[in-house]
Amino acid sequence: MAKHSDAAAGGTPATMALTAAGIRFLPHAYAHDPANTNFGTEAATMLGLDPEQVFKTLLADVDGSLVVAIVPVTGMLDLRALARAVGGKKAVMADPAVAQRKTGYIVGGISPIGQKTPHPTVLDETAELYASIFVSGGRRGFDIELAPADLIAVTNGRVAAIAKE
């Protein structure tokens, strides 16, 4: 993977954070269809990728605190497993308006990187099956390819089994 400048990579808070941290990534832009609300599957299709390698960023409320969960677009978030992964008791999906306000990104373009307010982050363990994975780059129609270990490093996250079929 090459290292890209902010301008070449789309200039989002995610790309700026990666560049500032010296993390290698590849930007992947595609034409987003505004009628499509299945953002992760759209990214996989438009970029010609294995959907198991494309991850979606979700926010959950765990015992009153927001937590970022990153799971394959082909699966669903296991809320109980997420709560356990961060030492909590109960998790529910965060309100989309709260997610947007706290991350600084719009739904469908929420990146786990460069969020306005940092939150505990958990990446599903299946990410470690790949040399690189794809996550939102901070806007609809823009994904970032990077190594799972680099995603964990830049988000100060952890890996756990948080996805279900």
CORDAZI-V152167 format. One record per helix or strand. SS is the DSSP state (a for helix, b for strand). FROM is the first residue (numbers start at 0). TO is the last residue. If there is no record, write none. Layout:
BEGIN
ss: (SS & SS)
from: (FROM & FROM)
to: (TO & TO)
END
This chain:
BEGIN
ss: (a & a & b & a & a & b & b & b & a & b & a & b & a & b & b & a & b & b)
from: (5 & 12 & 25 & 38 & 50 & 53 & 64 & 75 & 78 & 90 & 95 & 119 & 124 & 132 & 141 & 147 & 157 & 162)
to: (8 & 20 & 28 & 46 & 52 & 61 & 71 & 76 & 84 & 92 & 102 & 123 & 128 & 138 & 145 & 154 & 159 & 163)
END
